Amino acid sequence: MSEHDTTGGEAGGPTRRDFLYLTTGMAAAVGAVGVAWPFIDQMRPDASTLALASIEVDVGALEPGQSLTVKWRGKPVFIRNRTDKEVADAKAVDLSELKDPLARNANIAADAKATDVDRSAGEGKENWLVMIGVCTHLGCVPLGESGEFGGWFCPCHGSSYDTAGRIRKGPAPENMAIPISSFISDKVIRIG
């Protein structure tokens, strides 16, 4: 066997060169993962974003006719304990008069009609309304208990929403969206 023999002594067996190729390839792969990991890791949601994936809001102190605005995923969410008159006014609306016939409620089927009960927190909780408080025209925040229909009014371009958050007049194309939400007790609503 010569001094420069790299066959390892057996014909056709692994050589020193094969070993060097293999270890060099493995080192390059580990290095590539090490370089790419910070770029991959920065694409994950921030811990504060994950913490806001759902929030719980105590609404026990809200009397009929009172509202509360909370922040969820960077957006305002309107929570309103509607009066009996507000609920009755919303139920009395002929659905053919609505600009947007869909409920836009993430808790029910996407093609559900914009009836008052389908816009509310559901059977037995018709007085509660939970909506993302953003005008569907240009993303402004409407004023509560305002406008021609007694619900919300966006002064930027004149969109008026009724007491169920349905667009009734103005340039906004859709009803205000209702996020995934549910009562987890008589006094606490989980959003998200």
C-alpha positions as CSV (number, residue, x, y, z in Angstrom):
1,M,0.0,0.0,0.0
2,S,1.4,3.3,-1.0
3,E,1.7,6.5,1.1
4,H,-1.0,8.3,-1.0
5,D,-3.5,5.5,-1.1
6,T,-7.0,6.8,-0.2
7,T,-9.0,3.7,-0.7
8,G,-8.9,2.7,2.9
9,G,-7.3,-0.5,2.1
10,E,-10.3,-2.2,0.4
11,A,-11.2,-1.8,-3.2
12,G,-14.6,-0.1,-3.7
13,G,-14.9,0.9,0.0
14,P,-15.4,4.5,1.4
15,T,-12.4,6.7,0.9
16,R,-11.0,9.5,2.9
17,R,-12.2,11.8,0.1
18,D,-15.8,10.5,0.5
19,F,-15.6,11.2,4.2
20,L,-14.4,14.8,3.6
21,Y,-17.1,15.4,1.1
22,L,-19.8,14.1,3.5
23,T,-18.6,16.1,6.5
24,T,-18.1,19.3,4.3
25,G,-21.7,18.9,3.0
26,M,-23.1,18.5,6.5
27,A,-21.2,21.5,7.8
28,A,-22.5,23.6,4.8
29,A,-26.1,22.5,5.6
30,V,-25.8,23.4,9.3
31,G,-24.3,26.7,8.3
32,A,-27.2,27.4,5.8
33,V,-29.8,26.7,8.5
34,G,-27.9,28.9,10.9
35,V,-27.9,31.8,8.5
36,A,-31.6,31.3,7.4
37,W,-33.0,30.8,10.9
38,P,-33.2,34.5,11.9
39,F,-35.1,35.2,8.7
40,I,-37.5,32.4,9.3
41,D,-37.9,33.2,13.0
42,Q,-38.8,36.8,12.4
43,M,-41.9,35.7,10.4
44,R,-43.6,34.3,13.5
45,P,-46.2,36.4,15.2
46,D,-44.9,38.6,18.0
47,A,-45.8,37.4,21.6
48,S,-48.0,40.5,22.1
49,T,-50.0,39.6,19.0
50,L,-50.5,36.1,20.2
51,A,-51.6,37.4,23.5
52,L,-54.3,39.4,21.8
53,A,-55.6,36.5,19.8
54,S,-58.6,36.5,22.2
55,I,-59.6,38.8,25.0
56,E,-62.2,38.5,27.8
57,V,-64.3,41.6,28.6
58,D,-66.3,42.0,31.8
59,V,-69.6,43.6,30.7
60,G,-71.5,43.2,34.0
61,A,-71.5,46.9,34.7
62,L,-73.1,47.9,31.3
63,E,-76.7,48.9,31.8
64,P,-79.1,49.0,28.8
65,G,-78.2,51.9,26.6
66,Q,-74.5,51.9,27.5
67,S,-71.5,51.0,25.3
68,L,-68.0,50.0,25.8
69,T,-65.1,50.2,23.3
70,V,-62.2,47.8,23.7
71,K,-59.1,47.2,21.6
72,W,-58.7,43.8,19.9
73,R,-56.0,43.0,17.3
74,G,-55.4,46.7,16.9
75,K,-59.0,47.5,16.1
76,P,-61.8,49.1,18.2
77,V,-64.6,46.7,19.1
78,F,-67.9,48.2,20.1
79,I,-69.9,46.3,22.8
80,R,-73.4,47.7,23.3
81,N,-76.1,46.6,25.7
82,R,-79.0,47.8,23.6
83,T,-82.3,49.1,25.0
84,D,-85.5,47.3,24.3
85,K,-86.4,50.2,22.0
86,E,-83.2,49.8,20.0
87,V,-83.8,46.1,19.6
88,A,-87.4,46.7,18.6
89,D,-86.3,49.4,16.0
90,A,-83.8,47.0,14.5
91,K,-86.2,44.1,14.3
92,A,-88.8,46.3,12.6
93,V,-86.5,47.1,9.6
94,D,-87.7,45.5,6.4
95,L,-84.6,43.5,5.1
96,S,-85.3,44.7,1.5
97,E,-84.5,48.2,2.7
98,L,-80.9,47.2,3.6
99,K,-78.0,48.2,1.5
100,D,-76.1,45.1,2.6
101,P,-78.4,42.0,3.1
102,L,-75.7,39.8,4.8
103,A,-75.2,39.6,8.6
104,R,-71.3,39.7,8.4
105,N,-71.2,37.7,11.6
106,A,-68.2,35.5,12.0
107,N,-70.2,33.3,14.5
108,I,-72.7,32.1,11.9
109,A,-72.9,31.1,8.3
110,A,-71.4,33.5,5.8
111,D,-74.6,33.8,3.8
112,A,-76.9,34.5,6.8
113,K,-79.3,37.4,6.4
114,A,-78.8,40.7,8.3
115,T,-81.7,40.1,10.7
116,D,-81.4,41.7,14.1
117,V,-80.9,38.4,15.8
118,D,-78.2,37.3,13.4
119,R,-76.4,40.6,14.1
120,S,-76.7,40.3,17.9
121,A,-75.0,38.0,20.3
122,G,-77.7,35.4,19.6
123,E,-80.9,33.9,21.0
124,G,-81.5,35.1,24.5
125,K,-78.8,37.8,24.2
126,E,-80.5,39.9,21.5
127,N,-79.8,43.1,23.5
128,W,-76.0,42.6,23.1
129,L,-74.1,43.8,20.0
130,V,-70.4,43.1,19.6
131,M,-68.9,44.7,16.4
132,I,-65.6,45.7,15.0
133,G,-65.9,49.5,15.2
134,V,-64.6,50.4,11.8
135,C,-66.6,52.0,9.0
136,T,-66.6,49.7,6.0
137,H,-66.0,52.7,3.6
138,L,-62.5,53.9,4.5
139,G,-61.8,52.4,7.9
140,C,-62.8,55.4,10.1
141,V,-64.2,54.9,13.6
142,P,-67.9,55.9,13.6
143,L,-69.5,57.8,16.5
144,G,-72.0,55.9,18.6
145,E,-75.6,56.8,19.3
146,S,-75.5,59.1,16.3
147,G,-76.8,59.5,12.8
148,E,-80.2,59.3,11.2
149,F,-80.9,55.7,12.4
150,G,-79.8,56.1,16.0
151,G,-76.9,53.7,15.7
152,W,-73.5,54.8,14.5
153,F,-72.5,57.7,12.2
154,C,-69.2,58.1,10.4
155,P,-68.7,61.9,10.0
156,C,-65.9,61.5,7.4
157,H,-68.2,60.7,4.5
158,G,-71.6,60.4,6.0
159,S,-72.2,56.7,6.4
160,S,-75.1,55.9,8.8
161,Y,-75.6,52.6,10.6
162,D,-78.7,51.5,12.5
163,T,-78.9,50.1,16.0
164,A,-77.8,46.7,14.7
165,G,-74.7,48.1,13.0
166,R,-76.2,47.7,9.5
167,I,-75.3,50.2,6.8
168,R,-78.4,52.2,5.9
169,K,-77.1,55.4,4.2
170,G,-73.9,56.7,2.8
171,P,-70.9,55.3,0.8
172,A,-70.1,52.4,3.1
173,P,-70.7,49.1,1.2
174,E,-71.1,46.7,4.0
175,N,-72.5,46.3,7.5
176,M,-69.9,46.5,10.3
177,A,-68.3,43.2,10.9
178,I,-69.0,41.0,13.9
179,P,-66.0,39.1,15.2
180,I,-66.0,35.7,16.7
181,S,-67.3,36.2,20.2
182,S,-69.3,34.4,22.9
183,F,-70.5,34.8,26.4
184,I,-68.4,32.6,28.7
185,S,-70.5,33.6,31.7
186,D,-73.4,36.0,32.3
187,K,-71.0,38.9,32.6
188,V,-68.0,38.1,30.4
189,I,-67.6,38.1,26.7
190,R,-64.7,36.4,24.9
191,I,-63.7,38.0,21.7
192,G,-61.5,36.0,19.3
